[in-house]
């Protein structure tokens, strides 16, 4: 999500949002009432109702387009989406969580945190993604808890996210994930430890640098440099071997993308 600073309170908000969810002022500085909701009663807004129904559609593209349409309605539908998400028996809740994450209204954080802990697998993954869109201290405990759950897809995503908080509390978790048997999880955790700027992550990176995987070794070495450390058992011969391995890897891998 692309962010911009609110011109009045200076907090980071989604670029597409015209009303700041923090100071509740529009782009001209005028106060805006944020509590307006869209009724979900039959016939109140049929297009909105249709979009809500399509959040449970079996076709992924149809669901994705419905999420975008719901999110484009902005803050006016947030309270209604929160109400819907509070009932875990309803269909299409993963799409509701995604829409709340795209809208970026902090009022959704409590219900998203609950969904991340108690929903089905699809909802939990969507709620974790949505919470990660809020770079707020209050979401960090939930993200840290989910990073401990044995789910490589979520752990890989959260390893990437946690480093951006630059909070010392994430270092023990990332230090554990850097030794994960999943290559993707270990790679993301190794990169994230360098992002934290915390030298407490150096021992874990030094240990990971000994792994034979060239990609993980490269990520560990880069993070060690950022933290002012160096690989354990440093020797010129190992450096030369590592550079050669990276050259071979670079010839076959043009880029790595995590979506």
Order of alpha helices (4+ residues) and beta strands (2+ residues): beta-beta-alpha-alpha-alpha-alpha-alpha-alpha-alpha-alpha-alpha-alpha-alpha-alpha-alpha
